Amino acid sequence: MTVGILRMRFIIIGGTSGIGLATASLVKSLGHDVVVAGRDSRKFGAAESLGASAVALDASDRDAVKAFFEQQGAFDHLVTTVSGAAGAGLFRTLDLTELKRGFEMKLFPQLLTAQAALGTIDARGSITFVGAISSRAQQPGTAGLAAINAAVEAMVPVLASELRPLRVNAVVPGVVDTPWWERVGAEQRKTLFAEMTAKVPAGRVGKPEDIAQAILLLATNTFITGTLIDCDGGWKLKSGD
C-alpha cells in the first residue's frame, strides 16, 4: 500500500532565481503546489519549466502585495527571499541613503509580504524569512548589511510568539553562489569564493540548493518555530589553524 503525500501549497516571494528558485524546484519535486512571485517576468521561464505558477509582483508595493494575496487565496507556507545589495561598505564612507534603500529592498518587502499573507495563510502553516550571516559575522564593511539582516532575524521569535499557532522561522545563509553576486566582477567573485572556500569548515561556498533544504525543513517540521537556522558552512567557527 502506497501512502500519498499531504499536498501543500507554497508561495515563494523572490522565487524566480537563486535561493527562491531552488526552493521552488525542491518543493515541486516533492509533489507540492508552488506559486512564485518576482518583479521580472523575463525570469519566469525557469520556474514555469518546473510546473510552478509565476506571477509578476513588486514586493515593495503595498497595494500590489495586498491584491496578490487576495487573488491567490488559501495556502499553507510562505517563503520570502526578497533581497538587495544596497547597504554594503565601510562605515566611515557608507552612504546612508543607500543603507536606507537596503532596508527598503529587503526588510520592508519581507515584512510587507508576511503581513499581507496573514489573511489567507493556514493558521497552522508557516512563514520562513531569509536573512544573511552578515548579521553576526562581524566583518569590516558589512555594518549596514548587518543592520538590515539583524532586523529581519530579530523579529522571528517575537512573531512566532505573537502569531501562534502559525510558525515563523528564518534561514540565515552564508556566502552562496547566486545571482546576488553578479554585481561583483567575474574575476573578483572567483577570488572571493576561493578565499571563502579556504576559510569555512565546510570547504566550499554554498549552493542555492543547500539553503532550499533548510527552508523546506523549517516549513514542514511542525515542531520548529521562532528559530534561526544558520546555513553558512561554519563561517562563524574559529579557524582550526
Secondary structure, 3 states (H helix, E strand, C coil): CCCCCCCCEEEEECCCCHHHHHHHHHHHHCCCEEEEEECCHHHHHHHHHCCCEEEECCCCCHHHHHHHHHHHCCEEEEEECCCCCCCCCCHHHCCHHHHHHHHHHCHHHHHHHHHHHCCCEEEEEEEEEECCHHHCCCCCCCHHHHHHHHHHHHHHHHHHHHCCCCEEEEEEECCECCHHHHHCCHHHHHHHHHHHHHHCCCCCCECHHHHHHHHHHHHHCCCCCCCEEEECCCCCCCCCC
